Amino acid sequence: MRVHIATDHAGMELSQYLVEQLSQRGFEMIDHGPEVYDALDDYPSFCIHAAQAVIEDRQAGMDSLGIVLGGSGNGEQMAANKVTGIRAALAWSLDTAKLAREHNDAQVVALGGRQHTREEGLEIVLAFLNEPFSGDERHVRRIAQIEEFERTGRVVGHYDAVTARAYRG
């Protein structure tokens, strides 16, 4: 499996560790940077490029996932989610990592480099990379609604008239 990884300065130590450890486990690691530590760097370009590469690989029929890292992982997840077709999930435990794949078919995991030890980060990432999507109808339906909104700006999901009125004002 090919894995695209990107970070900012706050996740560099964890990123380097993950590249080393995952490469040893047979993953094809593609590092989208940064190459050098810069406390003033900006994560969006790194993370967006990694997410774009995941989509391109998957459209070409390749088995590909992504990892984006920062201090908390929040901004990095937000940046990756701006790429059309990407579902990036912030994971902070083994369960959230597994559920991101099993229920949401997330293609990118976001992790806070300042929130976990290197070993914990590796465990969370491995849980994400090794968990398959369940394919359950309810999860497929929900993902289709997200994709519908992404394409059209509208979503017709299961909601009641009271909720719909509240959103219209």
Disulfide bonds with the S-S distance in Angstrom:
none
